[in-house]
Amino acid sequence: MIEHQYDPDRDDDEHPPEGPSKSQIKREKLALQALAERLAGMPRAELERLKLSQATWAALDETARIKDMRALGRHWKRIANLLEKEDMAAVHALMDQAGERERELNARHHALERWRERLIAEGDAALADFIEQRPEVDRQQLRTLIRAAQRDTERGRPDAPRKLFRYLREVTDAVED
């Protein structure tokens, strides 16, 4: 073992360390572990677009049977090590697409929530605006759901507002398909 002694005359600026720092390596490893965790949670049909090695597939498939949190932590490290050997450009592209889809779904969900809240609060005025945007909607059914949601909201019950939300989602899904 070589011991390094302090040398006041030595200038470390002349000999900068080569490669990334230990901290940078650790950050990259942690990012890969987080990526491994996200990949394991994705549907297999999406992952099949990646050309992953057999070892990586086996590790991803093994994830479901691991229950212990400490073992799961080691498992993410194992998958992260396997991912280092994969085509990371394709993996990141897939994750970007999944992130974009998730953002779109969240935006759609929030828009439907705003419509529900507006329909409950404003009643017929908001109903006219909604029908103007979605003329194919069953007006009578929507009006009935709004009235029930208004009553349940006053009583502090969540059932009718949920039914109204589901109906709004069905109407928008039918139009978008």
GROMACS elastic network, one bead per residue, 0.5 to 0.9 nm:
[ bonds ]
;  ai    aj funct       b0    kb
    4     7     6  0.87862   500
    6     9     6  0.89841   500
    6    10     6  0.83874   500
    7    10     6  0.54230   500
    7    11     6  0.87320   500
    8    11     6  0.79233   500
   10    13     6  0.89783   500
   10    14     6  0.87261   500
   11    14     6  0.58812   500
   11    15     6  0.75102   500
   12    15     6  0.52264   500
   12    16     6  0.62197   500
   12    17     6  0.86833   500
   13    16     6  0.56526   500
   15    18     6  0.86033   500
   17    20     6  0.81057   500
   17    21     6  0.79709   500
   18    21     6  0.83865   500
   20    23     6  0.80419   500
   20    24     6  0.59407   500
   20    25     6  0.64699   500
   21    24     6  0.51451   500
   21    25     6  0.63023   500
   21    26     6  0.86262   500
   22    25     6  0.50901   500
   22    26     6  0.61335   500
   22    27     6  0.86263   500
   23    26     6  0.50500   500
   23    27     6  0.61701   500
   23    28     6  0.86382   500
   24    27     6  0.50555   500
   24    28     6  0.62058   500
   24    29     6  0.86288   500
   25    28     6  0.51164   500
   25    29     6  0.61998   500
   25    30     6  0.86724   500
   26    29     6  0.50519   500
   26    30     6  0.61610   500
   26    31     6  0.85479   500
   27    30     6  0.51447   500
   27    31     6  0.61301   500
   27    32     6  0.86288   500
   28    31     6  0.50346   500
   28    32     6  0.62010   500
   28    33     6  0.86565   500
   29    32     6  0.50533   500
   29    33     6  0.62210   500
   29    34     6  0.86979   500
   29    77     6  0.79251   500
   29    80     6  0.70938   500
   29    81     6  0.82462   500
   30    34     6  0.62332   500
   30    35     6  0.85400   500
   30    77     6  0.83384   500
   30    80     6  0.84638   500
   31    34     6  0.51061   500
   31    35     6  0.61425   500
   31    36     6  0.85826   500
   31    80     6  0.86366   500
   32    36     6  0.60493   500
   32    37     6  0.86067   500
   32    76     6  0.84756   500
   32    77     6  0.80555   500
   32    79     6  0.83857   500
   32    80     6  0.50729   500
   32    81     6  0.80286   500
   32    83     6  0.74738   500
   32    84     6  0.79605   500
   33    37     6  0.62749   500
   33    38     6  0.87074   500
   33    73     6  0.85665   500
   33    75     6  0.89919   500
   33    76     6  0.52436   500
   33    77     6  0.56773   500
   33    78     6  0.84233   500
   33    79     6  0.72519   500
   33    80     6  0.50701   500
   33    81     6  0.85032   500
   34    37     6  0.50820   500
   34    38     6  0.63130   500
   34    39     6  0.86480   500
   34    76     6  0.77008   500
   34    80     6  0.83406   500
   35    38     6  0.50695   500
   35    39     6  0.60774   500
   35    40     6  0.85629   500
   35    76     6  0.88219   500
   35    80     6  0.76165   500
   35    83     6  0.89921   500
   35    92     6  0.89617   500
   35    95     6  0.85565   500
   36    39     6  0.50764   500
   36    40     6  0.61507   500
   36    41     6  0.87357   500
   36    60     6  0.84623   500
   36    76     6  0.59390   500
   36    77     6  0.81270   500
   36    78     6  0.89729   500
   36    79     6  0.59284   500
   36    80     6  0.57646   500
   36    83     6  0.76508   500
   37    40     6  0.52033   500
   37    41     6  0.65126   500
   37    76     6  0.63430   500
   37    79     6  0.85760   500
   37    80     6  0.89326   500
   38    41     6  0.52096   500
   38    42     6  0.65570   500
   38    95     6  0.84586   500
   39    42     6  0.52495   500
   39    43     6  0.84350   500
   39    47     6  0.75501   500
   39    60     6  0.81024   500
   39    91     6  0.87858   500
   39    95     6  0.81114   500
   40    43     6  0.81202   500
   40    44     6  0.86426   500
   40    60     6  0.58182   500
   40    61     6  0.81593   500
   40    63     6  0.71212   500
   40    64     6  0.87532   500
   41    44     6  0.88431   500
   42    45     6  0.84714   500
   42    46     6  0.70185   500
   42    47     6  0.70648   500
   42    98     6  0.87917   500
   43    46     6  0.56073   500
   43    47     6  0.66532   500
   43    48     6  0.89706   500
   44    48     6  0.60992   500
   45    48     6  0.53196   500
   45    49     6  0.73638   500
   46    49     6  0.58771   500
   46    50     6  0.79635   500
   46    94     6  0.79709   500
   46    98     6  0.89264   500
   47    50     6  0.55872   500
   47    51     6  0.85125   500
   47    52     6  0.84206   500
   47    91     6  0.87445   500
   47    94     6  0.80949   500
   48    51     6  0.70487   500
   48    52     6  0.79225   500
   49    52     6  0.87802   500
   49    90     6  0.88389   500
   49    94     6  0.83949   500
   50    87     6  0.83320   500
   50    90     6  0.66052   500
   50    91     6  0.68632   500
   50    94     6  0.80815   500
   51    86     6  0.80548   500
   51    87     6  0.78166   500
   51    90     6  0.84954   500
   52    55     6  0.81819   500
   52    56     6  0.61851   500
   52    57     6  0.65770   500
   52    83     6  0.84687   500
   52    86     6  0.65322   500
   52    87     6  0.80416   500
   53    56     6  0.52783   500
   53    57     6  0.63510   500
   53    58     6  0.86728   500
   53    82     6  0.85117   500
   53    85     6  0.88104   500
   53    86     6  0.74515   500
   54    57     6  0.50632   500
   54    58     6  0.60621   500
   54    59     6  0.85904   500
   55    58     6  0.50759   500
   55    59     6  0.62019   500
   55    60     6  0.86331   500
   55    79     6  0.89857   500
   55    82     6  0.74089   500
   56    59     6  0.50937   500
   56    60     6  0.61402   500
   56    61     6  0.85499   500
   56    79     6  0.65612   500
   56    82     6  0.59110   500
   56    83     6  0.71512   500
   56    86     6  0.87212   500
   57    60     6  0.50739   500
   57    61     6  0.60416   500
   57    62     6  0.84795   500
   58    61     6  0.51112   500
   58    62     6  0.60844   500
   58    63     6  0.88408   500
   59    62     6  0.50379   500
   59    63     6  0.65289   500
   59    75     6  0.78494   500
   59    78     6  0.78078   500
   59    79     6  0.63345   500
   59    82     6  0.86605   500
   60    63     6  0.53918   500
   60    64     6  0.80773   500
   60    79     6  0.73151   500
   61    64     6  0.65572   500
   61    65     6  0.84122   500
   62    65     6  0.58834   500
   62    66     6  0.70987   500
   62    75     6  0.89436   500
   63    66     6  0.55429   500
   63    67     6  0.86196   500
   63    72     6  0.76560   500
   63    75     6  0.74891   500
   63    76     6  0.87923   500
   64    67     6  0.78358   500
   66    69     6  0.81246   500
   66    71     6  0.69272   500
   66    72     6  0.62005   500
   66    75     6  0.83965   500
   67    70     6  0.88605   500
   67    71     6  0.75417   500
   67    72     6  0.69958   500
   68    71     6  0.52558   500
   68    72     6  0.60849   500
   68    73     6  0.87103   500
   69    73     6  0.61921   500
   69    74     6  0.87442   500
   70    73     6  0.50680   500
   70    74     6  0.64640   500
   70    75     6  0.85763   500
   71    74     6  0.51034   500
   71    75     6  0.60547   500
   71    76     6  0.87386   500
   72    76     6  0.62324   500
   72    77     6  0.86737   500
   73    76     6  0.52559   500
   73    77     6  0.65348   500
   73    78     6  0.88020   500
   74    77     6  0.50835   500
   74    78     6  0.62755   500
   74    79     6  0.88000   500
   75    79     6  0.62639   500
   75    80     6  0.85033   500
   76    79     6  0.51251   500
   76    80     6  0.60125   500
   76    81     6  0.85972   500
   77    81     6  0.62055   500
   77    82     6  0.86859   500
   78    81     6  0.51778   500
   78    82     6  0.64003   500
   78    83     6  0.86862   500
   79    83     6  0.60410   500
   79    84     6  0.87217   500
   80    84     6  0.64087   500
   81    84     6  0.53600   500
   81    85     6  0.74186   500
   82    85     6  0.56737   500
   82    86     6  0.70730   500
   83    86     6  0.50108   500
   83    87     6  0.79246   500
   83    88     6  0.74241   500
   83    91     6  0.89106   500
   84    87     6  0.80697   500
   84    88     6  0.74444   500
   85    88     6  0.81966   500
   86    89     6  0.88214   500
   86    90     6  0.87276   500
   86    91     6  0.81843   500
   87    90     6  0.57219   500
   87    91     6  0.66195   500
   87    92     6  0.89493   500
   88    92     6  0.59783   500
   88    93     6  0.83839   500
   89    92     6  0.52284   500
   89    93     6  0.61023   500
   89    94     6  0.86422   500
   90    93     6  0.50222   500
   90    94     6  0.61786   500
   90    95     6  0.86292   500
   91    94     6  0.51768   500
   91    95     6  0.62544   500
   91    96     6  0.86500   500
   92    96     6  0.60473   500
   92    97     6  0.85810   500
   93    96     6  0.50694   500
   93    97     6  0.62530   500
   93    98     6  0.86361   500
   94    97     6  0.51421   500
   94    98     6  0.61823   500
   94    99     6  0.85541   500
   95    99     6  0.59921   500
   95   100     6  0.85146   500
   96    99     6  0.50016   500
   96   100     6  0.61232   500
   96   101     6  0.86364   500
   97   100     6  0.50846   500
   97   101     6  0.62324   500
   97   102     6  0.85855   500
   98   101     6  0.51307   500
   98   102     6  0.61371   500
   98   103     6  0.86447   500
   99   102     6  0.50256   500
   99   103     6  0.61749   500
   99   104     6  0.86401   500
  100   103     6  0.50975   500
  100   104     6  0.62294   500
  100   105     6  0.86521   500
  101   104     6  0.50754   500
  101   105     6  0.61607   500
  101   106     6  0.85750   500
  102   105     6  0.50931   500
  102   106     6  0.61022   500
  102   107     6  0.85490   500
  103   106     6  0.50692   500
  103   107     6  0.60879   500
  103   108     6  0.85517   500
  104   107     6  0.51025   500
  104   108     6  0.61284   500
  104   109     6  0.85439   500
  105   108     6  0.50581   500
  105   109     6  0.60497   500
  105   110     6  0.85882   500
  106   109     6  0.50007   500
  106   110     6  0.61171   500
  106   111     6  0.85342   500
  107   110     6  0.51694   500
  107   111     6  0.61533   500
  107   112     6  0.86875   500
  108   111     6  0.50882   500
  108   112     6  0.62822   500
  108   113     6  0.86632   500
  109   112     6  0.51808   500
  109   113     6  0.62419   500
  109   114     6  0.87237   500
  109   169     6  0.82949   500
  110   114     6  0.61750   500
  110   115     6  0.86256   500
  111   114     6  0.51036   500
  111   115     6  0.62910   500
  111   116     6  0.86987   500
  112   115     6  0.50147   500
  112   116     6  0.61625   500
  112   117     6  0.86336   500
  112   165     6  0.69388   500
  112   168     6  0.67648   500
  112   169     6  0.69456   500
  112   172     6  0.88622   500
  113   116     6  0.50432   500
  113   117     6  0.61653   500
  113   118     6  0.84683   500
  113   165     6  0.69830   500
  114   117     6  0.51590   500
  114   118     6  0.59947   500
  114   119     6  0.84735   500
  115   118     6  0.50405   500
  115   119     6  0.59517   500
  115   120     6  0.85052   500
  115   126     6  0.81566   500
  115   130     6  0.79500   500
  115   165     6  0.85743   500
  115   168     6  0.82721   500
  116   119     6  0.51234   500
  116   120     6  0.61596   500
  116   121     6  0.85439   500
  116   146     6  0.83970   500
  116   161     6  0.74506   500
  116   164     6  0.68686   500
  116   165     6  0.61050   500
  116   168     6  0.77343   500
  117   120     6  0.51935   500
  117   121     6  0.60415   500
  117   122     6  0.84084   500
  117   161     6  0.86450   500
  118   121     6  0.50862   500
  118   122     6  0.56854   500
  118   123     6  0.75535   500
  118   126     6  0.63073   500
  118   127     6  0.87844   500
  119   122     6  0.54563   500
  119   123     6  0.50800   500
  119   124     6  0.75341   500
  119   125     6  0.80582   500
  119   126     6  0.52548   500
  119   127     6  0.61339   500
  119   130     6  0.84358   500
  119   146     6  0.65662   500
  119   150     6  0.88058   500
  120   123     6  0.56368   500
  120   126     6  0.84826   500
  120   146     6  0.59516   500
  120   147     6  0.76993   500
  120   149     6  0.64799   500
  120   150     6  0.54182   500
  120   153     6  0.82291   500
  120   161     6  0.81471   500
  121   126     6  0.83979   500
  121   150     6  0.76079   500
  122   125     6  0.58984   500
  122   126     6  0.55842   500
  122   127     6  0.80770   500
  123   126     6  0.56819   500
  123   127     6  0.61585   500
  123   128     6  0.88905   500
  123   143     6  0.84204   500
  123   146     6  0.71010   500
  123   147     6  0.79524   500
  123   150     6  0.84447   500
  124   128     6  0.61346   500
  124   129     6  0.86992   500
  124   143     6  0.80583   500
  125   128     6  0.53749   500
  125   129     6  0.66839   500
  125   130     6  0.88987   500
  126   129     6  0.50595   500
  126   130     6  0.61575   500
  126   131     6  0.85887   500
  127   130     6  0.50508   500
  127   131     6  0.60690   500
  127   132     6  0.84744   500
  127   139     6  0.84811   500
  127   142     6  0.82547   500
  127   143     6  0.76201   500
  127   146     6  0.87324   500
  128   131     6  0.51487   500
  128   132     6  0.61156   500
  128   133     6  0.88115   500
  129   132     6  0.50579   500
  129   133     6  0.65367   500
  129   134     6  0.86798   500
  130   133     6  0.52135   500
  130   134     6  0.60002   500
  130   135     6  0.80229   500
  130   137     6  0.88713   500
  131   136     6  0.77196   500
  131   137     6  0.67269   500
  131   138     6  0.89675   500
  131   139     6  0.75049   500
  132   135     6  0.56944   500
  134   137     6  0.59156   500
  134   171     6  0.82160   500
  134   172     6  0.82567   500
  134   175     6  0.84661   500
  135   138     6  0.83780   500
  135   139     6  0.86781   500
  136   139     6  0.85633   500
  136   171     6  0.83819   500
  136   175     6  0.85254   500
  137   140     6  0.88614   500
  137   141     6  0.85059   500
  137   142     6  0.75821   500
  137   171     6  0.67161   500
  138   141     6  0.55362   500
  138   142     6  0.62011   500
  138   143     6  0.86356   500
  139   142     6  0.51515   500
  139   143     6  0.59924   500
  139   144     6  0.85421   500
  140   143     6  0.51037   500
  140   144     6  0.61604   500
  140   145     6  0.86303   500
  141   144     6  0.51065   500
  141   145     6  0.61914   500
  141   146     6  0.86274   500
  142   145     6  0.50612   500
  142   146     6  0.61227   500
  142   147     6  0.86670   500
  142   164     6  0.75853   500
  142   167     6  0.78596   500
  142   168     6  0.84908   500
  143   146     6  0.50889   500
  143   147     6  0.62490   500
  143   148     6  0.86842   500
  144   147     6  0.52530   500
  144   148     6  0.62772   500
  144   149     6  0.85932   500
  145   148     6  0.51556   500
  145   149     6  0.60286   500
  145   150     6  0.85625   500
  145   160     6  0.68423   500
  145   161     6  0.79146   500
  145   163     6  0.72432   500
  145   164     6  0.55975   500
  145   167     6  0.84752   500
  146   149     6  0.50036   500
  146   150     6  0.60927   500
  146   151     6  0.86463   500
  146   160     6  0.80802   500
  146   161     6  0.78107   500
  146   164     6  0.66957   500
  147   150     6  0.51010   500
  147   151     6  0.63135   500
  147   152     6  0.86842   500
  147   160     6  0.88430   500
  148   151     6  0.51321   500
  148   152     6  0.61258   500
  148   153     6  0.84691   500
  148   160     6  0.57092   500
  148   161     6  0.77449   500
  148   164     6  0.86845   500
  149   152     6  0.50764   500
  149   153     6  0.58911   500
  149   154     6  0.85390   500
  149   157     6  0.87148   500
  149   158     6  0.80766   500
  149   159     6  0.77151   500
  149   162     6  0.80939   500
  149   163     6  0.80628   500
  149   164     6  0.69051   500
  150   153     6  0.51413   500
  150   154     6  0.63337   500
  150   155     6  0.87637   500
  150   160     6  0.81061   500
  150   161     6  0.77589   500
  151   154     6  0.52847   500
  151   155     6  0.64230   500
  151   156     6  0.87095   500
  151   157     6  0.85842   500
  151   160     6  0.83043   500
  152   156     6  0.59379   500
  152   158     6  0.65481   500
  152   159     6  0.71285   500
  152   160     6  0.61228   500
  152   161     6  0.72649   500
  153   157     6  0.58361   500
  153   158     6  0.68536   500
  153   159     6  0.89682   500
  153   160     6  0.80590   500
  153   161     6  0.72449   500
  154   157     6  0.77303   500
  155   158     6  0.89375   500
  157   160     6  0.75916   500
  157   161     6  0.82784   500
  158   161     6  0.56862   500
  158   162     6  0.62322   500
  158   163     6  0.88628   500
  159   162     6  0.52952   500
  159   163     6  0.63798   500
  159   164     6  0.88129   500
  160   164     6  0.61341   500
  160   165     6  0.85757   500
  161   165     6  0.61991   500
  161   166     6  0.86723   500
  162   165     6  0.50305   500
  162   166     6  0.62051   500
  162   167     6  0.86052   500
  163   166     6  0.50666   500
  163   167     6  0.61604   500
  163   168     6  0.86302   500
  164   167     6  0.51093   500
  164   168     6  0.62067   500
  164   169     6  0.86093   500
  165   168     6  0.51078   500
  165   169     6  0.61731   500
  165   170     6  0.86320   500
  166   169     6  0.50305   500
  166   170     6  0.61424   500
  166   171     6  0.86487   500
  167   170     6  0.50060   500
  167   171     6  0.61736   500
  167   172     6  0.86595   500
  168   171     6  0.51514   500
  168   172     6  0.62659   500
  168   173     6  0.85210   500
  169   172     6  0.52373   500
  169   173     6  0.59696   500
  169   174     6  0.85364   500
  170   173     6  0.50164   500
  170   174     6  0.60529   500
  170   175     6  0.86577   500
  171   174     6  0.52494   500
  171   175     6  0.64234   500
  171   176     6  0.87618   500
  172   175     6  0.52079   500
  172   176     6  0.61298   500
  172   177     6  0.86452   500
  173   176     6  0.51575   500
  173   177     6  0.61006   500
  174   177     6  0.54514   500
